[in-house]
Amino acid sequence: MRQELTPGRYRGLKSSSLSGQDVFGIVAFDQRGSYRRMMPPDSSYGDLVRFKNEVIGALSCEASAILTDPMYGLGAAMGMNGASGLLLALEKSGYSGDSSYRKTDLIPGWTAEKIRKVGANAVKFMVYYNPQSEALAAELEAMIRRVVDECHRWDLPVFLEPMSYSVDPDIAKESAAYAAVRDEIVIETARRLSRSGADVLKMEFPLDIQYDRDQASWRRACAKLSEASAVPWVLLSAGVDFEQFKPQAQIACECGASGFLAGRAIWKEAATMAAGERCAFLRGAATERLKQLLAIAGAEARPWSEFYAPPQPTETWYEGYD
């Protein structure tokens, strides 16, 4: 049975979807700490804003929505294509605590109310999460519920992004040891956090394709993720190259994902290019990559409207709407 959404949340999802289709083709550029490291060390605030404006300005002409941040992304959000939806990040970049006990903090002075005032269609909230972390997992789940409740109070839908990590400091996320359990962690995360109240999950690919190149395994894992999730999910690109991400997106959408929310797989080479070369790349190769991903989502992704129904108005519905 589909859940009936409030007007703002339903419109937020609709405004972030491909035109005429209830699937997502969203470009992400909300990096902050990693963004500074990606750019030349002498880059000024103006340089960082300018580059973000260029990327978002070019790709918003095709994307169903853009995800950006308040620190560097306001100008881009104001100048982007008006037909594209807007998601804004709520969490502080990085984490506090050590690498095996990662705590999430909110951006000081930045709230769901302000995100609504800016005119955004949805909130993105990222947490580092491992269901095996027990006390921290419980603490994060409580925080997620508080954040979701506050966003819903302003009638904003929430795209929740749980990033997995190793709780064993001796086992790196990029290792074969972690790859052996990655699918269990990602799928259990989807099962738990899809019941947190968030409207959409932004999920990692459930397998590490450096260690498992069997696409039959990819299909099984993505199907299990879809079965575990009680809400729509979209695939993030996690910084991989486009040639790696495209087949992941194809299989994820065929196996139940409601589209993608991808960033560096589409535009990352632009960060090291001179201005003229960058413009040509964004209008050419990056846009073509995005179009290929949009074609996959449009043809294969599961509509989020299979989970959610629009509100059913009565003559005086607005009297009780607050």
N, C-alpha and C positions, 0 to 999 in steps of 0.2 A: 504494500500500500504506500502511495506517495505521501510525503510530508507536505502539508500546505505551508508555504513560506509567507512571511510578512511582505508588504509592498516594496519596501526599500531593499530587502535582501534579494527578492526575486528580480527586481529591476537591476540590481547590482550585478547579478550573475548574467542576466540577459545582455546588459550593456558591455560585458566583458567577453561575449561570445562571438563567434563568426556570424556574419550577417545572414539571417534566415536559418541558422543552425544553432542548436544548443550544445555546442562543443567549443573548446578553448584552443586558441592559437596565440599564446601570450609570449611576448618578448620581455626578458628580465634584464634589468640593469640597475640593481639596487646595491651593488657592492660599494663598500666604503673603505675599510681597512685594506682589504686585498686589492682594491682599486688603486689606492695610493702606491702600493708596492708594484702594481702592474705598469704604472706610468713612470716617466723619467723622474729621478729623485728631486730635481729642481722645479717640478711642476707647481705652479701656484694654484690657489683656490679657483681663480678665473680660468686657468687651463683645464682643470678638472671639470668645471661646470661646462665649459665650451665643448669639450669632447663628448660629454654625456648628451648635450644638446644635439650634436651632430648625429650621433648614433640613433637616439630616440626619434629625432626629426625625420630621419630617413626611413626607419623601420616601422614607425607608427602608421605609415601610409598603407601597410599591408596587414599588420598584426591586429588580432581581435582586441587586444589590450596591451598596455605597457605596465610593467612593474618597475617602480623606481623608489628613491628615498628622499627624505626631506632635506638632507644636508647638501647634496649636489644636484638634486633632480627637480627643484621647483621650476626653474626656467624651462627645462625640457618639458615638464608637464604642462606649462602654460602655452608652449609653442607647438606642441605635438598635434597631429591630425585629430580634429574634433570628432571623427567617427570612431576613433579607437577608445576603448575603456581605459580607466586608470586605477591601478592598485598601488598603495603606498605601504612601505614597510613600517612596522611598529617597534621592532626590537633593536637594541643596541648592537653594533657590529662586534663580532667575536663572543667571548664568554669569560666569566670569572671562575675562579677555582683552577685546579690543575687539569692536565689533559685527560685524565681518567675520571674526573668529577666535574663536569661542565655545567655551570649555572648560567641561565639566561637573564639578562637585564633589559628593561625598557629604556628607550631613548629619553633622557631627562627633558621635561618640558613638552613632550610630544604625546598626544592622546587621540583616542578614537573620535572624540568631539572635534578636534582640530582637523583630523582626516576628513570627516564629514564636511566641515566648513570649507575646506579647500576644494571640494567638489569631486572627491574620489568616489569610485564605484565599489571598492572593496578594500579590505585590509589583508596584508600578508604578515604572518607571525611565525618566525622561525625559532625552533628550540633544538638544542642538541639532546638527543634522547636515546636511551638504551633501556629496554624493559628489564634487563638484568641488574640495573643499578639500584633497584629496590627503593631505599629511602628517598634518593634523589628523584627517581621516576615518579614516586607518589607526590613529592613536592612540586614537580613540574606539571603533573596532571592537574593538581589543584590550581596552579598558576594559570594554566591554559583555560580552565573553566572560568576563572575570574576575568581573564582577558576577553574570552568569547562573550561572556555575559555583558561586559561593558561595550563591546562593539555592537552587539545585538541591541543594546539599549539605544544606540544611535542608528539602528536599522541598517547596519553595514554587514555584509557577508564576510566570513573569515576564510582565507586560504591558509591552512596550517601546514608548515613545512618542518617535519621532524627529520633532522640529520643524524644518522647513526654514527656511532664511534665505539672504539674498544674501551671497555672498562678495565682491561688489564694493561698496565703501562708497558709491559714487555711484548705486547702484541700490537703491531701497527695495523691501521685500517687497510693499508695497501698490501698486507701480507697474505700468504696462502692460508695461514691459520685463521685469519679473520674471514677470508673469502669462503671458507668451509662452513661458516655459520651465518654468513651475511643474510641469506634468504630467510632464515628463521627469525632473525632480529627484525628485518624490514617488514615481514608479513605480520609478526606479532605486534609490532608498532602500529601498523595499519588497523589491526583488529581493535587495539585498545583506544587509540586516539581518534578513530572515526566515531567513537561514542562519547567524545568530549563536548559535543555541541558545535564544533567547527563545521562549516558548510562544505568545504572541499579540502582534500589532502593534496599537498604537493610532495610527491614521493620520489625517492631514488629508484633507479633500476634495481631490482631485488638481487641480481647476481653481479659479481665482478667479472666482466667479460675478458679481463686479462688472464683469468684462470679457467673460465668456462666459456668456450666458443661454440657450444652446441646449441643451435637455435631451438631445438626441441625442448631443451632444458629451460631456455628463456621463456618459451610459451607456457610451460607448466608453472614456472614461478610467477609470471605475470597473472595467470589465471587464478592462482592461489591468492595473490594479493587482492585481486578484484573480488574474489569470494569473501575474503576477510573483511574488506572495507564496507562499512554501512553507509558511506557517503561517496560521491564521485571523487575520483583521484586523477591528477595530471602528472605527467612525467617531467622531472627536472633534468637538466643536462649535466650538472656537476662538473662543468669545465672541460668535458671531453671534446675531442675534435668532431666536426660535423660528420665525417665519414663513419665514426663510431656511433654517433647519436642517432642518425637517420634510421638504421635498422632497429635500434632499440625502440624508437618512437613507433615504427611500423608495427612491431610485435606487441608493444604495450597497448596501442589503440585497437588492434585486432582482438586483444584478449581482455578488453574491458575498460581501459583508460578513457577518460573524457577529453583527451587532448594533451597538450604539452605546455610547459612554462619554462622556456629555455633562453639562456643568455649567451655565454661565451662560445658555445658551439656554433653560433650564428655570426658573432661580430668580433671575436677576440683579436684577430690579426690586425684589426684597425688601430689598436693601441700603440703599435710600433711603427705606424706609417706616417709619412709626411702629409700635410694637409691635402694637397691635390690628389695624391695616391689614395688617401683615406676616403675622400669623397667618391672617387670612382669605384672603390671596393664596396662601400656601403650601398651605393645605387645599383651596383652590378652583382658581384658574387654573393654578398650577404643577403641582399633582397631575393636573389634566386634561391638560396638555401631556405630562407623563410617560406617562400612560395612552395617549395617541395614539401616542407613539413606541414604547411596548411592543407595541401592536397591530401596528405595522409590522414590528417585529423578529420577533414571534411568527408572523406570516403569511409573511414574505418572506426572513428572514435564513438564511444557510447554516449548518447546525449545525457546531459545532467538532468534533463527534465524527466527522465525515467525514475529519478529519485524525488523530484520536487514538483509540486503543483502550484499554480498561481493562487493568490488569495481570491476568495469568492466574495465579492462585495454585496452588501445590502444597501438599501436606500440611505441609511444613516451610519454606514461603516466608519466614517471619519470622526464621528463623535467620540468613539472609544479608542481612537488611534493616537498613541503618544509614545 
